[in-house]
Amino acid sequence: MSTRLEALPHRHVLTLPAEPSAVRIARKTAQQALVEWGIGLRHPTVDPALLIVSELVTNSVRHAAVVSPQLTVIYAAGPDCLAFAVHDRHPYQPVLYEAVTDSEVGGLGTVMELVLGLAGTAVVRADADGGGKSIWITLPL
């Protein structure tokens, strides 16, 4: 699996208002990008990837919209890898791998269970000014 995201040949960036409709638009955009990139929607990684995107966008809408009126979704892919990120300007950085052991498995716990089940990776990257973050997910194809 390629780990250098800048080396991935396919990339799409989508910026949306941090509103509930962003979840549907982000998911639909992911489906369209995957088809354009030749990744079939029946590929076993696609449904979990779409659920992960939906959960991450939902979290941004629910928890960050107060300080981040917009969110950005970055989609990327290569021959053996699918990667995406959800960025908002809320400074809170969740501890991703602790979400799996949390007794109340919610959206982030589900995300991490899917990522780990697919042998993927997840990382939180803070903005340079500390005022926001991106959650990057990388999944093998």
N, C-alpha and C positions, 0 to 999 in steps of 0.2 A: 504494500500500500504506500503510495506516495505521501510523504509528510511535508514536502515543501509546497505550501499552498500557492505561492507565486508561480510555480512551475505548471500548475494545472491549466490546460489549454482553454477550457470553457469557463466563462464567468458572466454573471448577471447581477446587477445591483438594483434594489427596489427600495424607495423611501416612501413611507406611508404615515398618515396621521395615526397617533396612538389611540385608536378607537376600535371597538369590537369588530367592525367590518374588515379591519386589517388582517385578521386571522384567515378569513376566507380568501381574501385577495392574495395573501402570501402563499397559501397552499396551492391555489389555482396557478399562480405564477411559477411555482416549483414544478408542477406537473407539465406546464407548457415548456419550460426550460429543459426538463429531462427528455421530453419527446424530441425537441429540436436537437439535442445533443446525442440522440440515438440510444438513449437508455429507456428501454421498454417499461411501461407502467406496471407490467407483471413481474418485473425483476424482484426477487425476494427482499431486497433492501429498500425498495421504494415506499411501500406502505409504512414501515416503521419510520423512515426518514420524513415522510409527510406528517406523521403524528408528532414527531419531535419538533419540526418547524412550527406546527400549530401550537404546541405547548409552550415553546419559547416565546412566540409572539403573544400568546395569551398572557404569559407572565409579565411581559413588558407593558401590555395594555393595562393589566390589573394593578401592577405595583409601581410602575415608573411614569405613567402618564402625567401625574401631578407635576413632576419636574422636567419631563421629557415629552413635549407635545408631538414629537415625531419619533419613529423608529426606522431602522434600516435593516433590510435582510440582504445578505450577500450569499449567492449561490455559486458553487464552483464544482467542476468535475474533470476527471481525467480518465484514462483507460481502466484504472483499477481503483478509483477513489471518488467518493462523493463528499463534498464539504460544504458547510453553510454556517453562517453566523447571524445572530440577531444582536443588533447594537441599539442601545438607548443611552440617554445622558443622565441616568440615575447613578449616583456613586456607589450604591451597595453592590458588593461582589459576593455572590453566593459561593459557598464551599460545595462544589459539585459532588464530589465523591462521598461526602457525609450524607447527602440526600438519600443514598441507597440504604443506609442503615437507620435512617430516621423511622421511628415507629409509625408516624402518620405519612405513609407514602402518598404524595400528591403529585402535582404536575412535574416538578423537578425530579422527584424520585422515579417517576415513570420514565422520564427522559433518560436518566442515568441507567436504569435497568435495561432499556432498549439499546443504548450505546454499548454497554458492557456485553450484552447478549450477542451483539453483532461484531464484537472484537474491535469496536471503534474507540475513538478518543474524544475527550471533552476538555476544554480549557477556557478559563475566563481571562480576557486580556483587558487591562485597564487602559483608558485613554491616557495620553501623555500628561494631561492636566489633572488626572484623578477624578474628573467630574462625570465620568461615564464608563461604560464597559461594553465589550462584545463577548458573547458566549459562542465559541467555535466548536463545531462538531465535525468530526471526520469519520467516515464509514467506508469500509472496503466494499468494492463491487465484485 
